Amino acid sequence: MSKQLAIVALIIMLLTVTQATIVAQDDDRVFTPQQLALISQVEASLAEQATWQSYRVLQIDAQNYRERVIVTEGTVFENHQSITSVINIAYDANPHTSELHYNSDALLTVEVLSNSDFGNGIQLSENYEVVVNARYYDGRLYIQALRNGGSENLAPMPDFTWHDVTENPNQFEALQGINLRRFLPDPPPIMSSNPVFGIDFIGIVNSPLFLELISDIELVSEGDVILNGAGAEVTTRQILITFDPIRVLAAAFSGVIGRERLIAAFANDDAEMTLTLWLDTTTSRRVFEQYVFGIRGTPNPLLVGYGLNDLEPDGSVQLTYSYTSDILFADINIPITILPPDIR
């Protein structure tokens, strides 16, 4: 029995044998039998997803990062970056299985808006679009990309040909921020002096830590109809899962210097971490997912990439980061053919 199915069986057993109105999960969380039933449905959807032979994904991501740096009183630097991505991905097998024998083909359209205000009347702005084809084939990741717009201050784009980026998906400066590493089954860590840039929120909440991270779960609605490819209409059940920011950030900053101080800086009332699921009411199949993550805080500047001499003693750094992702699953178990990249 797989680990996912074992978890489902355990939850069902708990629902069967307990007559209590609440069930303690650990020292500070309790779930009602109704909530445990919802958790069981979510776990069943994961187990069902693991049986998919092939499928397509339409994913829309929006990432916003804002940084306000007070170098010293009266000297302020602000930086804001917004990245919106529309991603179409086809899988000819299931990347969630342990074998990981699959190929994928992703087409990304990424819009980048950035603005830096140096507080002395000087501002730098960029607005451009990048189109990327990322193809994971036979255990290697290949990409080719084009850019429209932007100024001459931007890093030069790689030649419009296939590039093998398996060992280092971040090797091209012009493609920084597009997160090509997501197309590898076992991606290398993001190397950044600011650990906020390295957080893979979706990966964390979909890891084996899933049950430990939940702080609340509720049924939002029944009977939502979603158009799910080829004109098919699916009646769904909408479930809202709220994650505990402290637990999520503890996993996000695992191994990072100053972990406890980073958690304290961002695990506050401004933190938002939710997953909304739309499951097929008859099969529990995942149809649509919506992830929302947001953090805001004033961390120690040394912990987010600044040096001892970058700010005065009265200086500070205020960071705001948000990430949303809408994911629609379609064409499940319809045969898909991924062609090898045309490398010459």
Short mmCIF file of the C-alpha atoms (twelve columns), coordinates in Angstrom:
data_MODEL
# 
_entry.id   MODEL 
# 
loop_
_atom_site.group_PDB 
_atom_site.id 
_atom_site.type_symbol 
_atom_site.label_atom_id 
_atom_site.label_alt_id 
_atom_site.label_comp_id 
_atom_site.label_asym_id 
_atom_site.label_seq_id 
_atom_site.Cartn_x 
_atom_site.Cartn_y 
_atom_site.Cartn_z 
_atom_site.pdbx_PDB_model_num 
ATOM 1   C CA . MET A 1   0.000   0.000  0.000   1 
ATOM 2   C CA . SER A 2   1.354   3.457  -0.907  1 
ATOM 3   C CA . LYS A 3   2.016   6.013  1.780   1 
ATOM 4   C CA . GLN A 4   -0.827  8.202  0.496   1 
ATOM 5   C CA . LEU A 5   -3.329  5.344  0.580   1 
ATOM 6   C CA . ALA A 6   -2.123  4.379  4.048   1 
ATOM 7   C CA . ILE A 7   -2.809  7.899  5.293   1 
ATOM 8   C CA . VAL A 8   -6.287  7.797  3.768   1 
ATOM 9   C CA . ALA A 9   -6.999  4.453  5.442   1 
ATOM 10  C CA . LEU A 10  -5.796  5.779  8.790   1 
ATOM 11  C CA . ILE A 11  -8.072  8.814  8.592   1 
ATOM 12  C CA . ILE A 12  -11.080 6.664  7.661   1 
ATOM 13  C CA . MET A 13  -10.333 4.389  10.604  1 
ATOM 14  C CA . LEU A 14  -10.231 7.364  12.951  1 
ATOM 15  C CA . LEU A 15  -13.602 8.520  11.681  1 
ATOM 16  C CA . THR A 16  -15.028 5.047  12.212  1 
ATOM 17  C CA . VAL A 17  -13.826 4.325  15.731  1 
ATOM 18  C CA . THR A 18  -14.115 7.700  17.413  1 
ATOM 19  C CA . GLN A 19  -17.331 9.093  18.842  1 
ATOM 20  C CA . ALA A 20  -15.701 12.257 20.140  1 
ATOM 21  C CA . THR A 21  -16.704 15.622 18.706  1 
ATOM 22  C CA . ILE A 22  -13.082 16.645 18.320  1 
ATOM 23  C CA . VAL A 23  -9.896  14.743 17.605  1 
ATOM 24  C CA . ALA A 24  -6.548  16.139 18.738  1 
ATOM 25  C CA . GLN A 25  -3.856  16.017 16.058  1 
ATOM 26  C CA . ASP A 26  -1.048  17.416 18.182  1 
ATOM 27  C CA . ASP A 27  -0.588  19.785 21.104  1 
ATOM 28  C CA . ASP A 28  -2.355  22.785 19.586  1 
ATOM 29  C CA . ARG A 29  -4.675  21.542 16.833  1 
ATOM 30  C CA . VAL A 30  -8.061  19.867 16.958  1 
ATOM 31  C CA . PHE A 31  -10.217 18.763 14.028  1 
ATOM 32  C CA . THR A 32  -13.883 17.833 14.053  1 
ATOM 33  C CA . PRO A 33  -15.060 14.616 12.391  1 
ATOM 34  C CA . GLN A 34  -16.409 16.785 9.548   1 
ATOM 35  C CA . GLN A 35  -12.976 18.309 9.041   1 
ATOM 36  C CA . LEU A 36  -11.332 14.896 9.150   1 
ATOM 37  C CA . ALA A 37  -13.765 13.780 6.448   1 
ATOM 38  C CA . LEU A 38  -12.639 16.712 4.279   1 
ATOM 39  C CA . ILE A 39  -8.993  15.828 4.897   1 
ATOM 40  C CA . SER A 40  -9.820  12.287 3.829   1 
ATOM 41  C CA . GLN A 41  -11.302 13.599 0.568   1 
ATOM 42  C CA . VAL A 42  -8.211  15.701 -0.087  1 
ATOM 43  C CA . GLU A 43  -5.925  12.733 0.538   1 
ATOM 44  C CA . ALA A 44  -8.117  10.578 -1.688  1 
ATOM 45  C CA . SER A 45  -7.693  13.152 -4.456  1 
ATOM 46  C CA . LEU A 46  -3.911  12.860 -4.100  1 
ATOM 47  C CA . ALA A 47  -4.090  9.084  -4.303  1 
ATOM 48  C CA . GLU A 48  -6.312  9.324  -7.390  1 
ATOM 49  C CA . GLN A 49  -3.963  11.848 -9.000  1 
ATOM 50  C CA . ALA A 50  -1.096  9.373  -8.575  1 
ATOM 51  C CA . THR A 51  -2.926  7.018  -10.960 1 
ATOM 52  C CA . TRP A 52  -3.017  9.466  -13.881 1 
ATOM 53  C CA . GLN A 53  -1.195  8.180  -16.945 1 
ATOM 54  C CA . SER A 54  -0.938  11.559 -18.703 1 
ATOM 55  C CA . TYR A 55  -2.502  15.005 -18.450 1 
ATOM 56  C CA . ARG A 56  -2.263  18.705 -19.230 1 
ATOM 57  C CA . VAL A 57  -2.049  21.692 -16.899 1 
ATOM 58  C CA . LEU A 58  -3.000  25.316 -17.402 1 
ATOM 59  C CA . GLN A 59  -1.299  27.361 -14.691 1 
ATOM 60  C CA . ILE A 60  -1.424  31.110 -14.064 1 
ATOM 61  C CA . ASP A 61  1.063   32.462 -11.518 1 
ATOM 62  C CA . ALA A 62  1.405   35.968 -10.108 1 
ATOM 63  C CA . GLN A 63  4.412   36.891 -7.978  1 
ATOM 64  C CA . ASN A 64  4.922   40.291 -6.348  1 
ATOM 65  C CA . TYR A 65  7.962   41.377 -4.382  1 
ATOM 66  C CA . ARG A 66  8.331   44.784 -2.755  1 
ATOM 67  C CA . GLU A 67  11.330  45.955 -0.769  1 
ATOM 68  C CA . ARG A 68  11.624  49.230 1.111   1 
ATOM 69  C CA . VAL A 69  15.107  49.883 2.454   1 
ATOM 70  C CA . ILE A 70  15.759  52.653 4.934   1 
ATOM 71  C CA . VAL A 71  19.510  53.124 4.624   1 
ATOM 72  C CA . THR A 72  19.401  55.779 7.327   1 
ATOM 73  C CA . GLU A 73  16.800  58.276 8.396   1 
ATOM 74  C CA . GLY A 74  15.750  60.267 5.324   1 
ATOM 75  C CA . THR A 75  17.454  57.951 2.800   1 
ATOM 76  C CA . VAL A 76  15.070  55.387 1.354   1 
ATOM 77  C CA . PHE A 77  15.409  52.939 -1.537  1 
ATOM 78  C CA . GLU A 78  12.385  51.066 -2.930  1 
ATOM 79  C CA . ASN A 79  12.264  48.148 -5.296  1 
ATOM 80  C CA . HIS A 80  9.157   46.473 -6.707  1 
ATOM 81  C CA . GLN A 81  8.938   43.525 -9.077  1 
ATOM 82  C CA . SER A 82  5.853   41.829 -10.492 1 
ATOM 83  C CA . ILE A 83  6.038   38.605 -12.526 1 
ATOM 84  C CA . THR A 84  2.942   37.098 -14.152 1 
ATOM 85  C CA . SER A 85  3.203   33.743 -15.909 1 
ATOM 86  C CA . VAL A 86  0.794   31.773 -18.086 1 
ATOM 87  C CA . ILE A 87  2.022   28.200 -18.372 1 
ATOM 88  C CA . ASN A 88  0.732   25.318 -20.460 1 
ATOM 89  C CA . ILE A 89  2.309   21.978 -19.550 1 
ATOM 90  C CA . ALA A 90  1.783   18.528 -21.080 1 
ATOM 91  C CA . TYR A 91  2.936   15.324 -19.313 1 
ATOM 92  C CA . ASP A 92  3.156   12.040 -21.178 1 
ATOM 93  C CA . ALA A 93  3.361   10.156 -17.870 1 
ATOM 94  C CA . ASN A 94  2.892   10.960 -14.202 1 
ATOM 95  C CA . PRO A 95  5.655   12.997 -12.482 1 
ATOM 96  C CA . HIS A 96  4.115   12.219 -9.073  1 
ATOM 97  C CA . THR A 97  4.983   8.534  -9.203  1 
ATOM 98  C CA . SER A 98  8.182   7.199  -7.692  1 
ATOM 99  C CA . GLU A 99  9.589   6.036  -11.028 1 
ATOM 100 C CA . LEU A 100 9.764   9.583  -12.466 1 
ATOM 101 C CA . HIS A 101 9.920   8.164  -16.013 1 
ATOM 102 C CA . TYR A 102 8.127   10.948 -17.838 1 
ATOM 103 C CA . ASN A 103 8.623   13.697 -20.376 1 
ATOM 104 C CA . SER A 104 7.028   17.137 -20.278 1 
ATOM 105 C CA . ASP A 105 6.613   20.082 -22.607 1 
ATOM 106 C CA . ALA A 106 5.908   23.542 -21.165 1 
ATOM 107 C CA . LEU A 107 5.187   26.812 -22.919 1 
ATOM 108 C CA . LEU A 108 5.517   29.887 -20.704 1 
ATOM 109 C CA . THR A 109 4.529   33.476 -21.398 1 
ATOM 110 C CA . VAL A 110 6.041   35.599 -18.647 1 
ATOM 111 C CA . GLU A 111 5.455   39.329 -18.161 1 
ATOM 112 C CA . VAL A 112 7.928   41.172 -15.933 1 
ATOM 113 C CA . LEU A 113 7.359   44.641 -14.492 1 
ATOM 114 C CA . SER A 114 9.975   46.179 -12.236 1 
ATOM 115 C CA . ASN A 115 10.618  49.598 -10.764 1 
ATOM 116 C CA . SER A 116 13.465  50.823 -8.587  1 
ATOM 117 C CA . ASP A 117 13.295  54.213 -6.871  1 
ATOM 118 C CA . PHE A 118 16.626  55.318 -5.444  1 
ATOM 119 C CA . GLY A 119 15.083  58.221 -3.520  1 
ATOM 120 C CA . ASN A 120 17.244  60.854 -5.207  1 
ATOM 121 C CA . GLY A 121 15.064  61.463 -8.240  1 
ATOM 122 C CA . ILE A 122 16.505  58.489 -10.117 1 
ATOM 123 C CA . GLN A 123 14.169  55.663 -11.117 1 
ATOM 124 C CA . LEU A 124 14.763  52.595 -13.250 1 
ATOM 125 C CA . SER A 125 11.829  50.742 -14.779 1 
ATOM 126 C CA . GLU A 126 11.503  47.680 -16.981 1 
ATOM 127 C CA . ASN A 127 8.525   46.160 -18.765 1 
ATOM 128 C CA . TYR A 128 9.081   43.134 -20.965 1 
ATOM 129 C CA . GLU A 129 7.745   39.718 -21.927 1 
ATOM 130 C CA . VAL A 130 9.611   36.442 -22.217 1 
ATOM 131 C CA . VAL A 131 8.331   33.387 -24.069 1 
ATOM 132 C CA . VAL A 132 10.009  30.141 -23.043 1 
ATOM 133 C CA . ASN A 133 9.668   26.569 -24.248 1 
ATOM 134 C CA . ALA A 134 10.942  24.246 -21.517 1 
ATOM 135 C CA . ARG A 135 11.107  20.570 -22.473 1 
ATOM 136 C CA . TYR A 136 12.066  17.832 -20.037 1 
ATOM 137 C CA . TYR A 137 12.993  14.871 -22.217 1 
ATOM 138 C CA . ASP A 138 14.823  11.648 -21.431 1 
ATOM 139 C CA . GLY A 139 15.992  12.981 -18.073 1 
ATOM 140 C CA . ARG A 140 17.372  16.279 -19.412 1 
ATOM 141 C CA . LEU A 141 15.875  19.783 -19.340 1 
ATOM 142 C CA . TYR A 142 16.169  21.881 -22.507 1 
ATOM 143 C CA . ILE A 143 14.971  25.448 -23.002 1 
ATOM 144 C CA . GLN A 144 14.734  28.051 -25.724 1 
ATOM 145 C CA . ALA A 145 13.507  31.599 -25.157 1 
ATOM 146 C CA . LEU A 146 12.682  34.936 -26.765 1 
ATOM 147 C CA . ARG A 147 12.201  38.360 -25.152 1 
ATOM 148 C CA . ASN A 148 10.015  41.248 -26.291 1 
ATOM 149 C CA . GLY A 149 10.521  44.732 -24.876 1 
ATOM 150 C CA . GLY A 150 12.825  45.846 -22.116 1 
ATOM 151 C CA . SER A 151 15.762  48.215 -22.179 1 
ATOM 152 C CA . GLU A 152 19.420  47.787 -23.097 1 
ATOM 153 C CA . ASN A 153 20.171  47.558 -19.373 1 
ATOM 154 C CA . LEU A 154 18.822  44.012 -19.316 1 
ATOM 155 C CA . ALA A 155 21.161  41.052 -19.498 1 
ATOM 156 C CA . PRO A 156 21.467  39.644 -23.037 1 
ATOM 157 C CA . MET A 157 19.239  36.734 -23.935 1 
ATOM 158 C CA . PRO A 158 20.732  33.353 -24.849 1 
ATOM 159 C CA . ASP A 159 20.694  32.441 -28.534 1 
ATOM 160 C CA . PHE A 160 17.321  31.214 -29.750 1 
ATOM 161 C CA . THR A 161 18.235  27.567 -29.848 1 
ATOM 162 C CA . TRP A 162 17.885  24.632 -27.484 1 
ATOM 163 C CA . HIS A 163 20.086  24.830 -24.381 1 
ATOM 164 C CA . ASP A 164 20.627  21.975 -21.933 1 
ATOM 165 C CA . VAL A 165 20.165  23.539 -18.465 1 
ATOM 166 C CA . THR A 166 19.779  20.342 -16.439 1 
ATOM 167 C CA . GLU A 167 22.731  20.963 -14.132 1 
ATOM 168 C CA . ASN A 168 22.018  24.674 -13.696 1 
ATOM 169 C CA . PRO A 169 18.535  25.885 -14.733 1 
ATOM 170 C CA . ASN A 170 19.443  29.394 -13.507 1 
ATOM 171 C CA . GLN A 171 22.559  29.737 -15.651 1 
ATOM 172 C CA . PHE A 172 21.174  32.551 -17.845 1 
ATOM 173 C CA . GLU A 173 20.942  35.881 -16.029 1 
ATOM 174 C CA . ALA A 174 18.282  37.109 -18.463 1 
ATOM 175 C CA . LEU A 175 15.954  34.306 -17.321 1 
ATOM 176 C CA . GLN A 176 16.360  34.855 -13.594 1 
ATOM 177 C CA . GLY A 177 13.028  34.919 -11.784 1 
ATOM 178 C CA . ILE A 178 11.267  32.621 -14.261 1 
ATOM 179 C CA . ASN A 179 11.948  29.577 -12.074 1 
ATOM 180 C CA . LEU A 180 12.938  27.050 -14.733 1 
ATOM 181 C CA . ARG A 181 14.028  24.664 -11.995 1 
ATOM 182 C CA . ARG A 182 10.353  23.751 -11.431 1 
ATOM 183 C CA . PHE A 183 10.526  21.543 -14.547 1 
ATOM 184 C CA . LEU A 184 13.084  19.205 -12.995 1 
ATOM 185 C CA . PRO A 185 11.918  16.283 -10.817 1 
ATOM 186 C CA . ASP A 186 14.705  16.904 -8.281  1 
ATOM 187 C CA . PRO A 187 15.680  20.561 -8.765  1 
ATOM 188 C CA . PRO A 188 18.839  22.053 -7.249  1 
ATOM 189 C CA . PRO A 189 18.287  24.676 -4.529  1 
ATOM 190 C CA . ILE A 190 17.988  28.333 -5.481  1 
ATOM 191 C CA . MET A 191 21.262  30.072 -4.680  1 
ATOM 192 C CA . SER A 192 20.274  33.493 -3.356  1 
ATOM 193 C CA . SER A 193 21.473  35.666 -0.501  1 
ATOM 194 C CA . ASN A 194 17.806  36.450 0.188   1 
ATOM 195 C CA . PRO A 195 16.100  33.206 1.348   1 
ATOM 196 C CA . VAL A 196 12.650  34.611 0.557   1 
ATOM 197 C CA . PHE A 197 13.459  34.133 -3.153  1 
ATOM 198 C CA . GLY A 198 14.118  30.447 -2.545  1 
ATOM 199 C CA . ILE A 199 10.769  29.481 -1.027  1 
ATOM 200 C CA . ASP A 200 8.879   26.819 -2.970  1 
ATOM 201 C CA . PHE A 201 5.532   27.233 -1.214  1 
ATOM 202 C CA . ILE A 202 3.630   24.788 -3.431  1 
ATOM 203 C CA . GLY A 203 6.305   22.142 -3.013  1 
ATOM 204 C CA . ILE A 204 6.272   22.558 0.770   1 
ATOM 205 C CA . VAL A 205 2.511   22.239 1.268   1 
ATOM 206 C CA . ASN A 206 2.342   19.258 -1.127  1 
ATOM 207 C CA . SER A 207 5.182   17.450 0.612   1 
ATOM 208 C CA . PRO A 208 4.792   14.668 3.210   1 
ATOM 209 C CA . LEU A 209 4.438   17.534 5.724   1 
ATOM 210 C CA . PHE A 210 0.953   18.310 4.324   1 
ATOM 211 C CA . LEU A 211 -1.078  17.086 7.320   1 
ATOM 212 C CA . GLU A 212 1.252   18.758 9.810   1 
ATOM 213 C CA . LEU A 213 0.906   22.146 8.090   1 
ATOM 214 C CA . ILE A 214 -2.899  22.385 8.142   1 
ATOM 215 C CA . SER A 215 -4.400  24.729 10.724  1 
ATOM 216 C CA . ASP A 216 -7.981  24.755 9.400   1 
ATOM 217 C CA . ILE A 217 -10.104 23.172 6.670   1 
ATOM 218 C CA . GLU A 218 -13.678 23.925 5.640   1 
ATOM 219 C CA . LEU A 219 -16.235 23.099 2.975   1 
ATOM 220 C CA . VAL A 220 -16.946 26.301 1.043   1 
ATOM 221 C CA . SER A 221 -19.556 25.154 -1.453  1 
ATOM 222 C CA . GLU A 222 -21.097 22.212 -3.303  1 
ATOM 223 C CA . GLY A 223 -22.121 22.107 -6.930  1 
ATOM 224 C CA . ASP A 224 -19.676 24.523 -8.599  1 
ATOM 225 C CA . VAL A 225 -19.494 23.685 -12.317 1 
ATOM 226 C CA . ILE A 226 -16.071 24.006 -13.970 1 
ATOM 227 C CA . LEU A 227 -15.325 23.731 -17.691 1 
ATOM 228 C CA . ASN A 228 -12.594 21.109 -17.857 1 
ATOM 229 C CA . GLY A 229 -11.263 20.759 -21.385 1 
ATOM 230 C CA . ALA A 230 -12.939 19.644 -24.596 1 
ATOM 231 C CA . GLY A 231 -16.195 21.249 -23.465 1 
ATOM 232 C CA . ALA A 232 -16.613 18.923 -20.486 1 
ATOM 233 C CA . GLU A 233 -18.439 20.313 -17.464 1 
ATOM 234 C CA . VAL A 234 -17.511 18.955 -14.036 1 
ATOM 235 C CA . THR A 235 -19.546 19.442 -10.869 1 
ATOM 236 C CA . THR A 236 -17.176 20.106 -7.982  1 
ATOM 237 C CA . ARG A 237 -16.903 20.451 -4.219  1 
ATOM 238 C CA . GLN A 238 -14.894 23.487 -3.051  1 
ATOM 239 C CA . ILE A 239 -12.632 22.987 -0.017  1 
ATOM 240 C CA . LEU A 240 -10.542 25.705 1.630   1 
ATOM 241 C CA . ILE A 241 -7.380  24.685 3.482   1 
ATOM 242 C CA . THR A 242 -5.559  27.184 5.686   1 
ATOM 243 C CA . PHE A 243 -1.951  26.477 6.578   1 
ATOM 244 C CA . ASP A 244 -0.120  27.472 9.743   1 
ATOM 245 C CA . PRO A 245 2.423   30.186 8.757   1 
ATOM 246 C CA . ILE A 246 4.840   29.229 11.523  1 
ATOM 247 C CA . ARG A 247 4.948   25.604 10.397  1 
ATOM 248 C CA . VAL A 248 5.242   26.507 6.699   1 
ATOM 249 C CA . LEU A 249 7.997   29.062 7.284   1 
ATOM 250 C CA . ALA A 250 9.838   26.644 9.568   1 
ATOM 251 C CA . ALA A 251 9.978   24.235 6.622   1 
ATOM 252 C CA . ALA A 252 10.794  27.037 4.156   1 
ATOM 253 C CA . PHE A 253 13.764  28.300 6.157   1 
ATOM 254 C CA . SER A 254 15.039  24.906 7.229   1 
ATOM 255 C CA . GLY A 255 18.828  25.043 7.242   1 
ATOM 256 C CA . VAL A 256 18.908  28.832 6.735   1 
ATOM 257 C CA . ILE A 257 21.078  30.895 9.076   1 
ATOM 258 C CA . GLY A 258 18.870  32.946 11.371  1 
ATOM 259 C CA . ARG A 259 15.899  30.630 10.818  1 
ATOM 260 C CA . GLU A 260 14.080  31.484 14.064  1 
ATOM 261 C CA . ARG A 261 14.470  35.229 13.525  1 
ATOM 262 C CA . LEU A 262 13.190  34.945 9.960   1 
ATOM 263 C CA . ILE A 263 10.147  32.990 11.132  1 
ATOM 264 C CA . ALA A 264 9.458   35.606 13.820  1 
ATOM 265 C CA . ALA A 265 9.760   38.417 11.258  1 
ATOM 266 C CA . PHE A 266 7.258   36.932 8.781   1 
ATOM 267 C CA . ALA A 267 4.885   34.700 10.780  1 
ATOM 268 C CA . ASN A 268 2.615   37.576 11.798  1 
ATOM 269 C CA . ASP A 269 -0.958  38.753 11.226  1 
ATOM 270 C CA . ASP A 270 -0.098  39.698 7.626   1 
ATOM 271 C CA . ALA A 271 0.837   36.137 6.681   1 
ATOM 272 C CA . GLU A 272 -1.657  34.377 4.418   1 
ATOM 273 C CA . MET A 273 -1.277  30.770 3.299   1 
ATOM 274 C CA . THR A 274 -4.216  28.923 1.766   1 
ATOM 275 C CA . LEU A 275 -5.080  26.267 -0.780  1 
ATOM 276 C CA . THR A 276 -8.548  26.067 -2.303  1 
ATOM 277 C CA . LEU A 277 -9.423  22.817 -4.049  1 
ATOM 278 C CA . TRP A 278 -12.242 22.029 -6.427  1 
ATOM 279 C CA . LEU A 279 -12.775 18.247 -6.407  1 
ATOM 280 C CA . ASP A 280 -15.078 16.246 -8.662  1 
ATOM 281 C CA . THR A 281 -18.087 15.429 -6.458  1 
ATOM 282 C CA . THR A 282 -18.361 11.896 -7.820  1 
ATOM 283 C CA . THR A 283 -14.709 10.814 -8.045  1 
ATOM 284 C CA . SER A 284 -12.778 13.250 -5.754  1 
ATOM 285 C CA . ARG A 285 -10.566 13.933 -8.783  1 
ATOM 286 C CA . ARG A 286 -8.678  17.243 -8.585  1 
ATOM 287 C CA . VAL A 287 -10.077 19.649 -11.154 1 
ATOM 288 C CA . PHE A 288 -8.798  23.052 -10.060 1 
ATOM 289 C CA . GLU A 289 -6.430  24.383 -7.380  1 
ATOM 290 C CA . GLN A 290 -5.767  27.898 -6.143  1 
ATOM 291 C CA . TYR A 291 -2.769  28.680 -3.948  1 
ATOM 292 C CA . VAL A 292 -2.417  31.991 -2.096  1 
ATOM 293 C CA . PHE A 293 0.703   32.865 -0.107  1 
ATOM 294 C CA . GLY A 294 1.636   36.231 1.327   1 
ATOM 295 C CA . ILE A 295 4.174   37.428 3.897   1 
ATOM 296 C CA . ARG A 296 5.223   40.811 5.174   1 
ATOM 297 C CA . GLY A 297 7.880   41.690 7.717   1 
ATOM 298 C CA . THR A 298 10.914  43.686 8.802   1 
ATOM 299 C CA . PRO A 299 13.699  41.103 9.054   1 
ATOM 300 C CA . ASN A 300 17.251  41.700 10.128  1 
ATOM 301 C CA . PRO A 301 18.959  43.094 6.981   1 
ATOM 302 C CA . LEU A 302 21.881  40.676 7.404   1 
ATOM 303 C CA . LEU A 303 19.472  37.758 6.952   1 
ATOM 304 C CA . VAL A 304 18.108  38.927 3.582   1 
ATOM 305 C CA . GLY A 305 21.284  39.695 1.668   1 
ATOM 306 C CA . TYR A 306 22.562  42.998 3.059   1 
ATOM 307 C CA . GLY A 307 26.071  43.480 4.428   1 
ATOM 308 C CA . LEU A 308 27.275  45.130 7.599   1 
ATOM 309 C CA . ASN A 309 28.131  48.363 5.773   1 
ATOM 310 C CA . ASP A 310 25.058  48.593 3.531   1 
ATOM 311 C CA . LEU A 311 22.782  50.225 6.111   1 
ATOM 312 C CA . GLU A 312 23.346  52.572 9.039   1 
ATOM 313 C CA . PRO A 313 22.486  51.410 12.586  1 
ATOM 314 C CA . ASP A 314 19.068  53.088 12.326  1 
ATOM 315 C CA . GLY A 315 18.368  51.467 8.941   1 
ATOM 316 C CA . SER A 316 15.888  48.678 8.223   1 
ATOM 317 C CA . VAL A 317 14.415  46.521 5.463   1 
ATOM 318 C CA . GLN A 318 10.686  46.043 4.951   1 
ATOM 319 C CA . LEU A 319 9.747   43.127 2.680   1 
ATOM 320 C CA . THR A 320 6.396   42.195 1.181   1 
ATOM 321 C CA . TYR A 321 6.057   39.038 -0.894  1 
ATOM 322 C CA . SER A 322 2.963   37.440 -2.398  1 
ATOM 323 C CA . TYR A 323 2.473   34.476 -4.690  1 
ATOM 324 C CA . THR A 324 -0.724  33.104 -6.186  1 
ATOM 325 C CA . SER A 325 -1.173  30.173 -8.522  1 
ATOM 326 C CA . ASP A 326 -4.309  28.956 -10.311 1 
ATOM 327 C CA . ILE A 327 -3.968  25.425 -11.702 1 
ATOM 328 C CA . LEU A 328 -6.472  23.647 -13.948 1 
ATOM 329 C CA . PHE A 329 -6.015  19.942 -14.751 1 
ATOM 330 C CA . ALA A 330 -7.368  18.699 -18.090 1 
ATOM 331 C CA . ASP A 331 -7.104  15.924 -20.709 1 
ATOM 332 C CA . ILE A 332 -6.441  13.369 -17.997 1 
ATOM 333 C CA . ASN A 333 -5.424  9.935  -19.342 1 
ATOM 334 C CA . ILE A 334 -5.680  11.101 -22.935 1 
ATOM 335 C CA . PRO A 335 -2.491  9.912  -24.723 1 
ATOM 336 C CA . ILE A 336 0.103   12.668 -25.140 1 
ATOM 337 C CA . THR A 337 3.247   12.560 -27.264 1 
ATOM 338 C CA . ILE A 338 6.265   14.700 -26.320 1 
ATOM 339 C CA . LEU A 339 8.762   15.169 -29.121 1 
ATOM 340 C CA . PRO A 340 12.502  15.419 -28.440 1 
ATOM 341 C CA . PRO A 341 14.010  18.901 -28.825 1 
ATOM 342 C CA . ASP A 342 15.501  19.514 -32.258 1 
ATOM 343 C CA . ILE A 343 19.136  19.824 -31.190 1 
ATOM 344 C CA . ARG A 344 21.540  20.364 -34.083 1 
# 
